[in-house]
């Protein structure tokens, strides 16, 4: 039983690295320029994942667990629009509150698909921390999975050997 739990824990940690840890650090925004500044007021939020339908920044799926909020954004140029904000940049705690935000042009496919996405004004992406956290989580998951597989293989290999 212990070996099966090790295997399940290892696989869970591997998927957690991909669907939780990596999206949390906002690596797509690293090195991007701020194209607009403003204030957002979240009107409605939902926690979703591991794959959720979202219109932020386009009508597509968002990978990972996190908050997706519909917000009214007042840009500094005077324009106002309703946008969906993903990646837990706004949360359920922000409903009804004013939050300073920026818009960044995120390049999704190396120069051919740039889309605007909203981030908290004080949010800074952490690429090095993201990669080191993902690698550490995956390695830990690998260790637990290897322990589980090793233990399970010993159990199943003993069942095939006749006892004298």
C-alpha positions in Angstrom: 0.0 0.0 0.0 2.8 2.4 0.9 4.5 1.9 -2.5 1.2 2.6 -4.3 0.9 5.9 -2.3 4.5 6.8 -3.2 3.7 6.3 -6.9 0.5 8.3 -6.7 2.2 11.1 -4.8 5.1 11.2 -7.4 2.7 11.5 -10.3 0.6 14.1 -8.5 3.7 16.2 -7.8 4.7 16.0 -11.5 1.3 17.2 -12.7 1.3 19.9 -9.9 4.5 21.3 -11.3 3.0 21.7 -14.7 -0.5 22.8 -13.8 0.0 24.8 -10.6 3.6 25.8 -9.9 4.7 26.9 -13.4 1.6 29.1 -14.2 1.8 30.8 -10.8 5.0 32.6 -11.6 3.7 34.3 -14.8 6.7 33.5 -17.0 4.9 34.7 -20.2 5.1 38.3 -18.9 8.9 38.2 -18.3 10.6 40.9 -20.3 7.5 42.3 -21.9 6.7 46.1 -22.1 3.8 47.7 -20.3 1.4 48.9 -23.0 -1.3 50.5 -20.8 -2.0 51.4 -17.2 -5.3 51.6 -15.3 -7.5 50.5 -12.5 -9.6 47.3 -12.5 -12.6 46.5 -10.4 -13.4 42.8 -10.3 -17.2 42.2 -10.7 -17.3 38.4 -10.7 -14.6 35.7 -10.1 -14.4 31.9 -10.3 -11.6 29.5 -9.3 -11.0 27.0 -12.1 -8.5 24.4 -13.4 -6.7 22.4 -14.5 -8.0 23.4 -17.9 -10.6 26.2 -18.0 -12.4 28.1 -20.7 -11.5 31.8 -20.6 -11.7 34.8 -22.9 -8.5 36.3 -21.4 -6.7 37.3 -23.6 -8.7 35.4 -26.3 -11.5 32.8 -26.4 -9.3 29.8 -25.4 -8.4 27.4 -22.6 -6.2 28.4 -19.7 -4.0 25.7 -18.3 -3.4 25.6 -14.5 -5.4 26.2 -11.4 -6.3 29.8 -10.6 -8.8 32.7 -10.5 -10.5 34.0 -13.6 -12.3 37.3 -13.0 -14.5 39.5 -15.1 -13.5 43.1 -14.4 -14.3 46.7 -15.4 -11.0 48.3 -16.4 -10.6 52.1 -16.4 -7.5 52.9 -18.5 -5.4 56.0 -17.9 -6.2 57.2 -21.4 -9.9 57.6 -20.4 -11.2 54.4 -22.0 -13.3 51.9 -20.1 -13.8 48.2 -21.0 -14.9 45.0 -19.4 -12.2 42.3 -19.6 -11.6 38.8 -18.3 -8.4 38.6 -16.2 -6.9 35.1 -15.7 -3.8 33.8 -13.9 -5.1 34.8 -10.5 -4.1 38.4 -11.1 -7.4 39.3 -9.6 -9.1 37.0 -7.0 -12.4 36.6 -5.2 -11.0 39.0 -2.5 -10.8 41.8 -5.2 -14.5 41.8 -6.1 -15.7 45.4 -5.7 -12.2 46.8 -4.9 -10.0 49.0 -7.1 -6.7 47.4 -8.1 -4.0 49.1 -10.1 -3.3 47.1 -13.3 -1.1 47.1 -16.4 -1.6 45.6 -19.8 1.3 43.7 -21.3 1.6 42.4 -24.8 2.4 38.7 -24.4 4.0 36.9 -27.3 2.5 33.4 -27.5 4.3 32.0 -30.5 7.6 33.9 -31.0 6.6 37.0 -32.9 3.4 35.9 -34.7 0.8 35.9 -32.0 1.0 38.9 -29.6 -2.0 39.3 -27.3 -2.8 41.9 -24.6 -3.1 40.5 -21.1 -3.8 42.2 -17.8 -1.5 41.9 -14.7 -1.5 43.6 -11.3 0.7 46.7 -11.5 2.9 45.3 -8.7 3.2 41.9 -10.2 6.7 40.9 -11.3 7.2 37.6 -13.2 9.9 35.3 -11.8 11.4 33.1 -14.5 14.3 31.7 -12.5 12.2 31.0 -9.5 9.5 29.4 -11.8 12.0 27.0 -13.5 13.8 26.1 -10.3 10.4 25.4 -8.5 9.2 23.3 -11.4 12.4 21.3 -11.6 12.5 20.8 -7.8 8.8 19.7 -7.8 9.3 17.3 -10.7 12.5 15.8 -9.1 10.7 15.2 -5.9 7.8 13.6 -7.8 10.3 11.5 -9.7 11.9 10.3 -6.4 8.5 9.3 -4.9 7.4 7.6 -8.2 10.7 5.7 -8.4 10.3 4.5 -4.8 6.8 3.4 -5.5 7.7 1.6 -8.8 10.7 0.0 -7.1 8.6 -1.3 -4.2 5.7 -2.5 -6.5 8.1 -4.3 -8.8 9.6 -6.2 -5.9 6.1 -7.2 -4.7 5.0 -8.4 -8.1 8.3 -10.2 -8.9 8.1 -12.2 -5.6 4.6 -13.4 -6.5 5.9 -15.2 -9.6 8.6 -17.1 -7.7 7.4 -20.5 -6.2 8.0 -20.9 -2.5 9.6 -24.2 -1.5 
